[in-house]
Every structure is written in structure tokens, then in C-alpha cells.
Amino acid sequence: MKLLMAAASDGVLVGMAKLRDHPAFVELWNRHSHVAFKVAYRITGSRDDAEDAIQDAWMKAYVHLNTFDGRAKFSTWLTRIAINSSLMILRRKRARPETSMDITDGDTWQHWEIADQTKNVEELYARHERGEHLRRAICRLQPTLRTVVEIHQSNDRSVKEVAELAGISVAATKSRLLRARKLLRKSLCPEEYMTL
């Protein structure tokens, strides 16, 4: 049975899941959770918020699966839901700011622990600082601009793919990317901007 599920296309699995075949929905989850999580994480900037967004996205996908008409790929439909869930979490946080108790980001420590020892420590630190400046500058963008930048950076997507995932036209996507780059260029020094 598992082999049949693994070999089935997304379209077949969606059809089965619409008939409330739970293993088919689980297979869709297994196939697409990682990519949806990466998009949510890039938008929220927090693992906990990204996990909340993905849980919300999958619940919405499950509840509204019968509205999926197949015009877009299932992964695109799910990613749009994940983007919307992520943005809703950011809006809620902006409405009710909370104080974080986090002292350090676990990923940062891991990065430094596995850093290539043959490289100059100052160079590694400078690169890390440039990356942090860029990440903070992207986080300061308004949500409509930030979303297209985050999607564009995830898996180095094309403008057409970004437009599909964001649910906007290619022209609007190009305009938002251009506006975001101009704002980032103003807030970053030239070396930092080159990493974008």
C-alpha cells in the first residue's frame, strides 16, 4: 500500500484525499511539508512561528481540500496557504507584541561549530554579520515586499514561480522585487547588498 501511495501522482492523491482517504493525505503531507515549512520560516523568521503557520496551513488544506480545483499544482496551492498563514501570524504579532525569552538562536551556534577551520575567523565573522544585516533589513520590509523577496530567495525561484506562489501577476512581482531591492540597497552597504 505504501509503495502505491509513493508512486501515485499528486493529482491521484488529492482525488483520494477528497474521498477522505487519510493515508493519501499523509502522503501529500510527507511530500510537501518541507518546502512549505521553508517558505513559512523565511517569512516568519522563527521556527516556532513557522511550525504554527504550517500546522494552520495543513488544517486549512484538509478542511478546504474539496475547493482545490487542480488549476494549479497542489504544492503551489499549499504554499499559497502557508504564505497566508505566515502573514497572519506576523499580523497577529504586530497587533500584540510579545517579549522573547530566547537568548540565542540554536542555528547560529551550530553554524559556528561546523565552520570550516581553514578559513580566516575574521572573514567568517564578517560574512556572518553581513548575512545578519541582510536578514534584518529584509525583516524590516513591509509584508507585501518581504513576501516576494522571501519566496524569490527560497530555492532561487523564478519571477513567474514567485508570482504564482504569491498569487499576484508577474508585473506586480517584478515591481515589488525592484522596490524591495531599492529599499535594501539604501539600508545596506554595497558588500551586503551583493549577497541578495
GUKOLMI-827406 format. One record per residue: y, z, x of N, C-alpha, C, O, CB in turn. Coordinates in steps of 0.2 Angstrom, whole numbers, plus 5000, padded with zeros to 4 digits. Glycine has a CB too. Layout:
residues N
YZXYZXYZXYZXYZX...
end
This chain:
residues 196
499450005004500050005000500650005004501149965003500050064995500650045010501250055014501349985018501949965019501150105019500849945019500949885023501249835018501649795020500249855025501049835011501349795006502049805006502449755005500949805000502249865006502949885005503349865011503949835010503049965004503049875017503449855023503549775023504049755026503049875029503049745021503049665021503549635015503749575016502349635021503649675010504049645005504749635006505049675010503949694999505049585003505749575004506149625001505949664996505949505002506849635002507249674999507249664991507249704987507949675002507249594990507349574983506749604979506749624973507349504982506149594982505549614978505549694977505349724972504849594982505749724983505849804982506349824977506149874973505949834989506849794977507349804972507049794965507149844960508049764973506749744964506449724957505949784955505949804950506049664957505549804960505049854959505449924958505249964953504549864965505949934962506350004961506650004954506750054951506850004966506849944952507149944945506649964940506849994934507449874943506049954941505549974936505250044938504750074935504949924937505750084942505650154944504950164948504650214947505550194937504850114952504350124957504650164963505050134967504050054960504550224964504850264969504650244976505150244980504650334968504050224978503950204984504350144986504550134992503150184985504450104982504850044983505650064985505950044990504949994977505850114981506550134983506550174990507050174993506750184977505950214991505950244998505950195003506250205009505250294998505550145002505550085007506250055009506450045014505050035006506650045003507350025004507750075008508150065012507650014997507650145006507950195010507850195017508250195021507750265007507150185019506950185026507250125030507450125035506250175026507350065026507650005029508350015031508649985036507449945025508750045026509450035026509850095027510450095028509650005020509550155028509950215029510250225035510850245035509450275028509950195041510350205047510950165048511450195050509850175053510950105045511550065045512150095041512750095043511449995043511950115035512450145030512650205033513250225032512050155023512250245037512550315040513050295045513550325046511950355043512850245049513350225055514050205052514550225055513050165059514050165047514650155044515050215041515650225042514550095038514650255037514950315035515250365040515750395040514450355030514850365046515050405051515650385055516150425056514450415057515750315055516350285058516950295054517450305056516250215059516850295047517450305043517650385043518250395043517250285036517150425042517250495041517450535048517850585048516750535037517050515053517150545060516850605060516950645065517950555061516350625055516050685055515350675053515150645048516350745051514850705057514150695055513950725048513650695044513650725060514250785047514150815040514450775035514150765029514450885040515050755035515350715030514950645029514950625023516050695032514750615035514350555034513750565030513550525026514250525041513350625032512750635028512950655021512550625016512450705031513450685019513650695012513750625009513550615003514250735011514150585012514350515010513650475008513650445003514750475014513150475013512550445012512150465006511850425003512150445019512150535006511750565000512050544994511750524989511750645001512750544993513050524987512950444986512850424980513850534988512950404991512850334991512150314988512150274984512950294997511650354991510950334988510850364981510550334977510450374993511250414979511150444972511450384968511150374963511550504971512050364970512350314966511950244965511950214960513050294968511650224971511250164971510650174967510450134963511050154978510350234967509750244962509950244955509650214951509450314964510550284953510750284946510950214944510850204938511250334946511250174948511550114946511150054948511449994948512250114948510550064950510150004953510149944948510149894950509450034955510049964941510049914936510649864936510649814933509849944930511249894939511849844939511849804945512249754945512449894939511349814950511349764955511049694953510549694951510949794961511549644954511349584951511049534956510849474955511949554948511049554963510749514968511249454971511049414975510149474965511849454968512349404971512449414978512549374982512949404967512449484980512549504987511849524990511449544986513149554988511749534996511149564999511149644997511749674996511149555006510649674996510549744994510949785000511249834998509849764994510849765006511149805011511949805011512249855012510949775018512249745009512949745008513149785002513649815002513149665007512749784996512949824991512949894992513349934991512449804985512449914996512349984998512850005003513150065002511649995001513049965007513649985012514249985008514650035010513649925017514349945003515049955000515050024996515550054996515049894994514450044993514450104990514550164995514950214994513750114987514250155001514350205007515050215009515350265010513850195013515450155009516150155011516550185006516950235008516350075012516350175000516750204994516650284994517150324993516550174987516050304995515850374996516250405001516450465001515050384996516250375007516550405013517350405012517650465013516450355019517650355009518350365007518450415002519050455003518550295005518050424997518150484993518150554996518550594994517650474987517650555001517650625004518250635008518550685009517050625009518550575012519150585015519750605010520150645012519350525019519750575005520250585000520250664997520750694997520250544994519650684996519550754994519750804999520050854998518850764992519650785006519850825011520550835012520850885014519450805018520850775011521550765012521950815006522450845007521850695011521650815000521850854995521750924996522150964994521550824988521250944999521051015000520851025008520251025009520451034996521351025012521251035019520851095021520951145018521851025024520351095025519951145027520051165035520151115038519251145026519951225037519951235044519251235047518751265044520251305045519151195052518551185055518351245060518751275064518451125059517751265060517451315064517151285071516951325075517051365061517051225071516751185076517151195083517751185083516651115075516851215088517151225094517051165099517551145102516851285098516551135098516351075102515951025098515651045094516051085109516050965100515650905097515050905101515050885107516050845097514450905098513750905102513650845106513450835111513250915097513950785103513850725106514250715112514050685117514050665101514850745113515250745119514850785125514850755130515850785118514550835123514150875129513550825131513450825137513950935126513250795126512650755128512850695132512550675137512350725122513450675130513750615134513850635142513650595146514450595131514150695143514250715149513650735153513550725159514750775150513150755150512450775153512050715155511750725160512050815148512150665152511750605153512150555157511950495158511450575147512750565159513250525163512850505169512550545172513950555164513050435171512750415177513050445183513650445184512850335178512650485187512950525193513250485198513650515202512450575195513050425199513350375204514050355203514350335208512850315205514250365197514950345196515450395197515250455197515050325188516050375199516650425200516750465194516850445189517250385202516750535195516850585190517550575186517650575180516850655192518050555190518750545188518750485183519050475178519250535193518350435185518350365181517950385175518250355169517950315185517450425175517150445169517550485164517550465158516450485170517950525167518350565163518950525160519150535154518650625167519250475164519750435161519550395156519850385151520050395167518850365156518650325151518450365145518650335139517950285154518250425146518150465140518750485136518850475130517750535142519350495140519950515137520250455134520550455128520450535143520150395137520450335133520050325127520350305121520350265138519350335127518950325120519250375115519250365109518250335122519350435117519550485113520250475110520350485104519650555116520750445114521350425112521350375106521650375101521850405117520850325108520750265103520450295097520750275091520350215106519950335097519650365091520150405087520250395081519050415093520650445090521150475086521650435083521850445078521450525091521850375087522350335084522050295078522350285073522550275090521350275078521050245073521050295067521150275061520350225075520850355068520850405063521550415059521550435053520650475065522050405063522750415060522950355056523450355052523250425066522650295056522750235052522650255045522250295043522350175054523050225040522950235033522250205031521950165035523550195029521950235026521250215025521050145024520550125026521050255019521550105021521350035020521249995027520849955027521850005016521750015031521749985038521150015042520749975046522349995042521050075042520550115045519850085044519350075048520550185044519750075037519050055035518849985038518349975040519050045027519349935038519149875041519049875048518649835051519749815039519449915052519349925059518649955060518249935065519849965062518450005056517850045057517249995056516749995060517750105053517349955050516749905049516749855054516149835056516849875042517249835056517349775062516949805068516649765071518049755063517149865070516849895076516049905075515749905080517149955078515849925069515149945069514749875069514849835065514949975062514349875074513849815076514249755077513949705076513349805070514949765079515349705081515249645075515049595077515149675087515449665069515349625063515949565063516449575066515449655057515749515060516249455060516749475054516649515050515949385058517349435054517849445049517549435042517649475037518449405050517149385041516849375035516349425032516349445027516449305035515949455037515549515035515949575034515749615029515049535041516549585037516949645036517249635029517249685025517549645041517449575027517749565020517249575015517349605010517949485020516649555016516049565011515949635010515949665004515449535013515849675016515749745015516349785012516249835009515549775022516949765014517549805011517649785004518049815001518149795016517349725002517549704995518149674994518449674989517449754990518449635000519149604999519049535002518549515005519649645003519549495001519549425004519549425011519749475015520149385001519349365014519449355021520149355024520249385029519049285023520549335020521349335022521549405022521949425027521749285017521349445017521649515017521349555023521649595026521449545010520649535024520349565030520749555037520849595041519649545031520849485038521249465044521949505044522149525049521349395044522249505038522949535038522849605040523349635044523249525031522449645037522349715038522149725046522349775049521849745034521649685048521549695055522149685060522249725065520949645057522549635059523049615063523549675062523849695067523449555060523749705056524149755055523949815059524349855062524249775048523249835059522949895062523049885070523249935073522249895060522949825072522949815079523749825082523849855087522749745081524149795078524849815080525049885080525349905085525349775075524849925075524949995075524650025081524850075084524750025068524050005082523650035088523950025094524050065099522950015088524249965095524549935101525149985102525250005108524749865101525549995097526150045098525950115100526350145104526550045091525350135097525250205099524750215105524650275107524850235093524550165108524150175114524450135120524850095119523450145113524250165126524450125132524050065133523450055129524450175138524250015137523849945137523149955139522749915136524149905142522950005143522250005145521850035139521250005138522150055151522050075136521750105130521650055124521150045121522050165127522150015123522149965118521649905120521349875115522849925117521549895126521049845128520349865126519849815126521049835136520149925125519449945123519349925116518749935114519350015124519849915112519749895105519549825104519349805098520449905101
end
